[in-house]
Amino acid sequence: MNAGKLRHRVELQRFVEAQNPETGAITKGFSTVKKLWAEIVPSSVREFIAAQSEQSEITGRITLRYRSDITNKDRFVYRGKIYDIIGVLPDPESGIEYLTLAIKEGVSDG
């Protein structure tokens, strides 16, 4: 892959639980791990009815330089849109140069 195709600046986010030291309350949410250069390629759109309103789900792939710490529990944010990771696909050539992730953007059950 040509590194010039990695033209989208995305945020890699990971789910974290943090405890407030003053109140002891546990806060759950996603936190940005790192900003990365990636290529986002949409592949299909599916429209359906959920919660009595029309919804759409976009699937595609994100390709970035290889990282060993990304799992399907992480997510990406690009221009305010959240992309959940469906699966991790290995680099077909060396296995350690690039990482391709199947993604979906749209409604989620949580």
N, C-alpha and C positions, 0 to 999 in steps of 0.2 A: 504494500500500500504506500502511496505517496503521502508523506507527512503533511503536505500542503492541504490535503483534504480535511485535516483536523482543524476546522475553522470555527467551530461552535464552542464558546466558553461555558462549560457546565459546572454545576456544583454537585459534588458527591456528598450525599447526606446519609447519616446512620442514626438509627433509633437508639435513644439513650434514656436512662432513668437517673435523675439526680435528686439528692435529698437536700432540702433547704436547711442549713445548719442552725438557723434561728428558730424555725417553727417545726422542723422535723417532717414537714410535708414532702411527699415524693412527687416530682414533676416528671411527666413522660412526654417525649416528643422527639423530633428529628433535629439533628445538629449538623452543620456543615463540617465535613472532614477536610476537604480540599477542593480548590477550583482547578479544573482540568480542561485541556483542549481535546475535543472529540468531534466526530462526524455523526450527525443524526440523520437517518434515512427512514422516512415513513414508508410503510408497505401496504397497509389496508385500513379501512374505516368500517366500523360496524355500528349501525344505529338500532336502538331498541327502546322499549318502554320500561321504565323503572320508577317506582314511587310516583306513579300517575303523571310522569312527564317524560318527554322524549330525551333520550341520552345518546351519546356517541362515545365510542372507544376507538382510539387510534393505536395500531400496533406498528412496530418497526424495529430498527436496530440502532445501537450506539456503538461506534468503534473508537477506541482510545489506546494509548500506549499501555503495554501490559502492566498490570498490578496484581499481586497475589492476594490482596486483602478484600477484594470485592465479592460480595455474596448476593443472593436473591433477596436478602433482608434489607439491603441498601436501596437507595433511590437516587435519581438525578433530578435537578431542577434547571430548566433552561427558559429564560424569558418569562418567568412566572408560572410555567407549566411543569407539572410533576410527572415524572416518568418512572413507573415501577419496573423493576427487573423481573422478567419471567424466567430467564435462564442464561447461563454463561456458555458461550461457544468458543472452543479453542482456536488459536491461530492456525490456519491450515498449513502454513509453511514451516516456521520454526517452533511454534508453540509458545514462545516467550517474547515475541516482539510486539504484537498487538492483541487486544482483547475485544471480542465482539459480543455484545449483550443483546438478547432479545428483550424488547421493552413494550410496555403499554402505557398509554396516556388517556385519561378519562375518568369515568366513575370507578369507585373501588368500594368494596364491602368493609373497608377498614384496614 
